[in-house]
């Protein structure tokens, strides 16, 4: 084996991956990206490959990252208005305000829930009962209003039949009219939603909060609570990865992009030669400083020279 040639070759490669690293990475990555512009995603990544990936895919543990970001936010006094531009906020509000189907679905969820029905029933019952106590002819009976105000027990003692009769009639009335009341309440909520000046509300919301510091918002959530929220989110995401729905969605995305060049997809994702050079450069230089770079180069070239010895 020609030791002198081997050493010269090793030195040349090390030079290319250290002193000339940026040029080396840029040139090689540019060649790869040019090639990827002519390679479709489906030709290198099949549905079978996707199935294998999904079988091995794990939900990432982002707890440390999220808590670090939260800690940084707790020390950042930047006003929210500098982080969220007004024009972006207005565009979001306009888009959300136009989602009429979503608004209708939300109203359906609210007005058909048992909790909402119980609330309306309670409001009706108490409203009518208070009217009976304060405004109706019964309230004019000497001492009746005072007794009723003192509580149910006092009224039961003074006029048990009258009290029970009133309660029974009120309950029957509320039950008989509840469904109609729920329908009317939904119509009312719809009319309110239609009449609301979304732009005015959004303007007030942004104006009142634009000067609020980021740390004021971040400090509303303790780190312990945030860690628990992240854990719940990760468990939910891990479960989602195992569902047929997620797999079907992943296959749909692959099918929709299978004919597209990989280079085009990477460009849309913001992955460029410059980005990869900036990301890889410190790693390669660290490998060179630790001697790993030369070790790998020497191992590969030694095998080559020994093969042709």
C-alpha positions as CSV (number, residue, x, y, z in Angstrom):
1,X,0.0,0.0,0.0
2,X,1.3,3.5,-0.9
3,X,1.4,5.2,2.5
4,X,2.4,8.5,1.1
5,X,-0.4,8.6,-1.4
6,X,-2.9,7.5,1.3
7,X,-1.8,10.3,3.6
8,X,-2.0,12.9,0.8
9,X,-5.5,11.6,-0.1
10,X,-6.7,11.7,3.6
11,X,-5.3,15.3,3.9
12,X,-7.1,16.4,0.7
13,X,-10.4,15.0,1.9
14,X,-10.1,16.5,5.4
15,X,-9.3,19.9,3.8
16,X,-12.4,19.6,1.7
17,X,-14.6,18.9,4.7
18,X,-13.1,21.5,7.0
19,X,-11.4,24.6,5.5
20,X,-13.5,24.3,2.3
21,X,-16.6,22.9,4.1
22,X,-19.1,25.5,2.9
23,X,-18.1,25.1,-0.7
24,X,-18.0,21.3,-0.5
25,X,-21.5,21.1,1.1
26,X,-23.0,23.6,-1.2
27,X,-21.7,22.0,-4.3
28,X,-22.8,18.5,-3.3
29,X,-26.2,19.5,-2.0
30,X,-26.9,21.6,-5.1
31,X,-26.2,18.5,-7.2
32,X,-28.5,16.4,-5.1
33,X,-31.3,19.0,-5.2
34,X,-31.0,19.3,-9.0
35,X,-31.4,15.6,-9.2
36,X,-34.4,15.6,-6.8
37,X,-36.1,18.1,-9.2
38,X,-36.5,15.3,-11.6
39,X,-37.5,12.6,-9.1
40,X,-41.1,12.1,-8.1
41,X,-42.0,11.2,-4.6
42,X,-43.9,8.1,-5.6
43,X,-40.9,6.7,-7.4
44,X,-38.8,6.6,-4.3
45,X,-41.4,6.3,-1.5
46,X,-44.2,3.8,-2.0
47,X,-47.3,3.0,0.1
48,X,-45.5,0.0,1.5
49,X,-42.6,2.3,2.6
50,X,-45.2,4.5,4.3
51,X,-46.7,1.6,6.1
52,X,-43.3,0.6,7.5
53,X,-42.7,4.2,8.6
54,X,-46.0,4.4,10.3
55,X,-45.3,1.1,12.2
56,X,-42.1,2.5,13.6
57,X,-43.2,6.2,14.0
58,X,-43.2,7.3,17.6
59,X,-44.7,10.5,19.1
60,X,-41.8,12.8,20.0
61,X,-41.2,13.8,23.6
62,X,-41.3,17.6,23.4
63,X,-41.6,18.3,27.1
64,X,-38.1,19.7,27.6
65,X,-38.5,21.9,24.5
66,X,-41.9,23.3,25.4
67,X,-40.9,24.0,29.0
68,X,-37.7,25.7,27.9
69,X,-39.8,27.9,25.5
70,X,-42.2,28.6,28.3
71,X,-39.4,29.7,30.6
72,X,-38.0,32.0,27.9
73,X,-41.5,33.5,27.4
74,X,-41.8,34.1,31.2
75,X,-38.7,36.4,31.0
76,X,-39.7,38.1,27.7
77,X,-41.5,41.5,28.1
78,X,-42.2,41.9,24.4
79,X,-45.7,43.3,23.7
80,X,-48.0,40.9,22.0
81,X,-48.6,43.5,19.3
82,X,-45.0,43.1,18.2
83,X,-45.3,39.4,17.9
84,X,-48.7,39.2,16.2
85,X,-49.0,41.8,13.4
86,X,-52.3,43.6,13.1
87,X,-52.8,42.7,9.4
88,X,-52.3,39.0,10.2
89,X,-54.8,39.2,13.1
90,X,-57.4,40.9,10.9
91,X,-57.0,38.3,8.1
92,X,-57.5,35.5,10.7
93,X,-60.6,37.2,12.1
94,X,-62.1,37.7,8.6
95,X,-61.5,34.1,7.7
96,X,-63.0,32.7,10.9
97,X,-66.0,35.1,10.8
98,X,-66.8,33.6,7.4
99,X,-67.0,30.0,8.6
100,X,-70.8,30.0,9.0
101,X,-71.1,26.2,8.9
102,X,-68.7,26.0,11.9
103,X,-70.7,28.6,13.8
104,X,-73.9,26.7,13.2
105,X,-72.2,23.4,14.4
106,X,-71.0,25.2,17.5
107,X,-74.5,26.5,18.2
108,X,-75.9,23.0,17.7
109,X,-73.5,21.6,20.2
110,X,-74.3,24.2,22.8
111,X,-78.1,24.2,22.4
112,X,-78.5,20.4,22.3
113,X,-76.4,19.7,25.3
114,X,-78.0,18.5,28.6
115,X,-76.1,21.1,30.5
116,X,-77.6,23.9,28.4
117,X,-81.1,22.4,28.8
118,X,-80.6,22.2,32.6
119,X,-79.4,25.9,32.6
120,X,-82.4,27.1,30.6
121,X,-84.7,25.0,32.8
122,X,-83.2,26.5,35.9
123,X,-83.4,30.1,34.6
124,X,-87.1,29.6,33.6
125,X,-88.0,28.0,36.9
126,X,-86.2,30.7,39.0
127,X,-87.5,33.5,36.8
128,X,-91.1,32.4,37.0
129,X,-90.8,31.6,40.7
130,X,-89.4,35.0,41.5
131,X,-92.2,36.6,39.5
132,X,-94.7,34.7,41.6
133,X,-93.1,35.8,44.8
134,X,-92.6,39.5,43.9
135,X,-95.1,40.5,41.2
136,X,-98.1,38.0,41.1
137,X,-101.3,38.3,43.2
138,X,-99.9,35.7,45.6
139,X,-97.2,38.2,46.6
140,X,-100.0,40.5,47.7
141,X,-101.2,38.1,50.4
142,X,-100.2,39.5,53.7
143,X,-97.0,37.9,54.8
144,X,-96.8,35.5,51.9
145,X,-94.0,37.3,50.1
146,X,-91.9,37.6,53.2
147,X,-92.3,34.0,54.1
148,X,-91.4,32.9,50.5
149,X,-88.3,35.1,50.7
150,X,-87.3,33.5,54.0
151,X,-86.9,30.2,52.2
152,X,-88.8,27.1,51.2
153,X,-89.0,25.6,54.7
154,X,-90.7,28.7,56.1
155,X,-93.3,28.8,53.3
156,X,-93.9,25.0,53.6
157,X,-94.7,25.5,57.3
158,X,-97.1,28.4,56.7
159,X,-98.9,27.1,53.6
160,X,-97.7,23.7,52.6
161,X,-100.5,23.0,50.1
162,X,-100.0,26.3,48.4
163,X,-96.2,25.9,48.2
164,X,-96.3,22.4,46.8
165,X,-99.0,23.4,44.3
166,X,-96.9,26.3,43.0
167,X,-93.7,24.2,42.7
168,X,-95.6,21.5,40.9
169,X,-97.2,23.8,38.5
170,X,-94.0,25.6,37.8
171,X,-92.1,22.3,37.2
172,X,-94.9,21.1,34.8
173,X,-94.9,24.4,32.9
174,X,-91.1,24.5,32.5
175,X,-91.0,20.9,31.3
176,X,-93.9,21.4,28.8
177,X,-92.3,24.5,27.3
178,X,-88.6,23.5,27.5
179,X,-88.2,22.3,23.9
180,X,-89.8,25.3,22.5
181,X,-87.7,27.5,24.7
182,X,-84.6,25.8,23.5
183,X,-85.5,26.3,19.9
184,X,-86.2,30.0,20.6
185,X,-82.9,30.4,22.4
186,X,-81.1,28.9,19.4
187,X,-82.8,31.3,17.1
188,X,-81.9,34.1,19.4
189,X,-78.2,33.1,19.5
190,X,-78.2,32.9,15.7
191,X,-79.6,36.4,15.4
192,X,-77.0,37.6,17.9
193,X,-74.2,36.0,16.0
194,X,-75.5,37.6,12.7
195,X,-75.8,41.1,14.3
196,X,-72.5,41.0,16.0
197,X,-69.9,43.5,14.6
198,X,-67.0,41.1,14.4
199,X,-64.6,43.7,13.2
200,X,-65.4,46.0,16.1
201,X,-65.0,43.2,18.6
202,X,-61.7,42.1,17.0
203,X,-60.5,45.7,16.9
204,X,-61.2,46.1,20.6
205,X,-59.6,42.8,21.5
206,X,-56.4,43.6,19.6
207,X,-56.2,47.1,21.0
208,X,-56.7,46.0,24.6
209,X,-54.1,43.3,24.4
210,X,-51.5,44.6,22.0
211,X,-49.5,46.2,24.8
212,X,-49.7,43.2,27.1
213,X,-46.3,41.7,27.7
214,X,-45.6,38.1,26.6
215,X,-44.5,37.2,30.1
216,X,-47.8,38.3,31.6
217,X,-49.6,35.7,29.4
218,X,-47.0,33.0,29.9
219,X,-47.0,33.3,33.7
220,X,-50.7,32.5,33.8
221,X,-49.8,28.8,33.2
222,X,-47.5,27.3,35.8
223,X,-44.7,25.0,34.5
224,X,-46.2,22.0,36.4
225,X,-49.6,22.5,34.7
226,X,-47.9,23.0,31.3
227,X,-45.9,19.8,31.7
228,X,-49.1,17.9,32.4
229,X,-50.8,19.4,29.4
230,X,-47.9,18.4,27.2
231,X,-48.0,14.9,28.6
232,X,-51.7,14.6,27.8
233,X,-51.1,16.0,24.3
234,X,-48.3,13.5,23.7
235,X,-50.5,10.6,24.9
236,X,-53.3,11.7,22.7
237,X,-51.0,12.1,19.7
238,X,-49.4,8.6,20.3
239,X,-52.9,7.1,20.2
240,X,-53.8,9.1,17.1
241,X,-50.7,7.6,15.3
242,X,-52.2,4.1,15.8
243,X,-55.6,4.9,14.4
244,X,-56.8,3.9,10.9
245,X,-57.9,7.5,10.5
246,X,-54.3,8.8,10.8
247,X,-53.0,6.1,8.5
248,X,-55.7,6.9,5.9
249,X,-54.8,10.6,6.1
250,X,-51.1,9.8,5.6
251,X,-51.8,7.7,2.6
252,X,-54.1,10.4,1.2
253,X,-51.2,12.9,1.5
254,X,-48.8,10.5,-0.2
255,X,-51.3,9.9,-3.1
256,X,-51.8,13.6,-3.5
257,X,-48.1,14.2,-3.8
258,X,-46.8,11.0,-5.4
259,X,-46.4,12.5,-8.9
260,X,-44.7,15.7,-7.7
261,X,-40.9,16.2,-7.8
262,X,-39.3,15.8,-4.4
263,X,-37.4,19.0,-5.0
264,X,-40.6,20.9,-5.4
265,X,-42.0,19.5,-2.2
266,X,-38.8,20.4,-0.3
267,X,-39.0,23.9,-1.6
268,X,-42.5,24.3,-0.4
269,X,-41.4,23.1,3.0
270,X,-38.7,25.7,3.1
271,X,-35.9,23.2,2.8
272,X,-33.1,24.7,0.7
273,X,-29.4,24.1,0.1
274,X,-28.6,27.2,2.2
275,X,-30.7,25.9,5.1
276,X,-29.0,22.5,5.1
277,X,-25.5,24.0,4.8
278,X,-26.2,26.2,7.8
279,X,-27.6,23.3,9.8
280,X,-25.0,20.7,8.9
281,X,-21.9,22.9,9.0
282,X,-21.5,23.0,12.9
283,X,-22.0,19.2,13.1
284,X,-19.4,18.5,10.5
285,X,-16.9,20.9,12.1
286,X,-17.4,19.3,15.5
287,X,-16.8,15.9,14.0
288,X,-13.6,17.2,12.5
289,X,-12.4,18.7,15.8
290,X,-13.1,15.5,17.6
291,X,-11.1,13.5,15.0
292,X,-14.1,11.6,13.9
293,X,-14.0,13.1,10.4
294,X,-10.4,12.0,9.7
295,X,-11.0,8.6,11.3
296,X,-13.9,7.9,8.9
297,X,-12.1,9.2,5.9
298,X,-8.9,7.2,6.7
299,X,-10.9,4.0,7.3
300,X,-12.6,4.3,3.9
301,X,-9.5,5.2,1.9
302,X,-7.3,2.6,3.6
303,X,-9.7,-0.1,2.5
304,X,-9.5,1.3,-1.0
305,X,-5.7,1.4,-1.2
306,X,-5.4,-2.0,0.4
307,X,-7.8,-3.5,-2.2
308,X,-5.5,-2.4,-5.0
309,X,-2.2,-3.1,-3.3
